[in-house]
Amino acid sequence: MGFVLVTRSAIFFGRQTQRQFLRFASDFNPIFSTDVNQVSLLGSVASTGITVDKSQNGQQVATFNLLTRARYRSADRYMMKLVYHRIHVFDKPLIERIKNIAQGDRVFVLGCLTSFKKSSNDWMQCITAQNVILHADAGKPPQQLEEEEADGDGNEDAEESI
């Protein structure tokens, strides 16, 4: 009932006041951005595998290259383009989960695009992973994955071709 009274009183004000009222009454928040920086990749772990190092501030960081393939049509035939993506993982539990991923494993990576300055004036772009899912585990709930890892009866020996 209170909202109806406020709405009726808002009719008598100008359009600018109504817009301000709608912004105040709705979920609109000018502080939060409406931009999206999200990357989803499904591909194979490249030949280098996963390396776990310490960053400059002493934090553990895992790095690996993900290979994806894209088909496109040229003038007279279909072509395939191979693209390498550099993936960084900073989350400790996620690093522990992906340590044993090997070359050729199919993984699904969710993350965001980030840039950082190398030692010179060059900038490098990479994908900072927020989640990495082994493709064979894609349909399983997280709790079931944790139980299988604890039991040790996962599919570590299974290989999947590209």
Beta strands, then each sheet from edge to edge (+ up, - down):
strand 1: 39-45
strand 2: 51-54
strand 3: 60-73
strand 4: 78-89
strand 5: 106-117
strand 6: 123-134
sheet 1: 2+ 3- 1+ 5- 6+ 4+
end
